[in-house]
Amino acid sequence: GHGRGGPGQLRAGFACQWCGDLLLAAAARTLDRLPGLRVRVLEIDHRDSLAALRAGTVDVQLTELPVTDRDVVAGPVVLRDRRALAVPRGHRLAQRSETGVVQEDLAGERLITVGEPADSAAHTFHYPRHTPSGRPIGRGPAVATWQDALVNVGAGRGVAPASMRAALYHARPGVAYVPIIDAPPVQYALLWLRGNDHVRMRGFARVVGEVAEAAEAAQAAEAAEAAQSAAAAAGPARQPTAA
């Protein structure tokens, strides 16, 4: 196979920051779970997200689906997120951060496109030209990086598809993130080249899945605790009187 990381080393690539965080946590856990396997975590260029994998710079990468390339194997989905839209603060949809928007709300908007070649399956998936009912969606500037996209959103040049985690990692004064409530979730999986060392890849994929699940459970517990203390601060709930 192409695995040039050596038998005891796995080089894992990421393009988005939360994928990097998850891989670093999984790399630490791998030392206990898969003795003899060292994981090195590397940032890759998301403009051509499979280039590093094909060049053999990384052995495996954590990437947003869909990936339809025949030479690439996708492991199980390890991370899910709500799909979102980044809009300028003064935009008509910016007030909908609680209630969310639907895909039809994209009619007449200009989508800012980032990275991926325009003819790729991922591009078609992330940047539709029509709403589900067939109303046209416009095109904003095509940019190279997510930071460029946010600068353009803040300047009012369009809106950008995102995920709700982006709101935590890329908060900006001029940009609001609103959930798209009827869109399928954003899903991330580990990818590797067909013919590569599947046993090692699947072993690491399992560890990444476990770490992601544990992190999600911890977040949910934290959110529940925060809600509880907010309720307690609001004073005792009025008990319904017995009829």
Summary of the structure (lengths in Angstrom):
residues: 243
radius of gyration: 20.6
end to end distance: 73.6
largest distance: 73.9
contacts: 718
relative contact order: 0.20
helix: 37%
strand: 27%
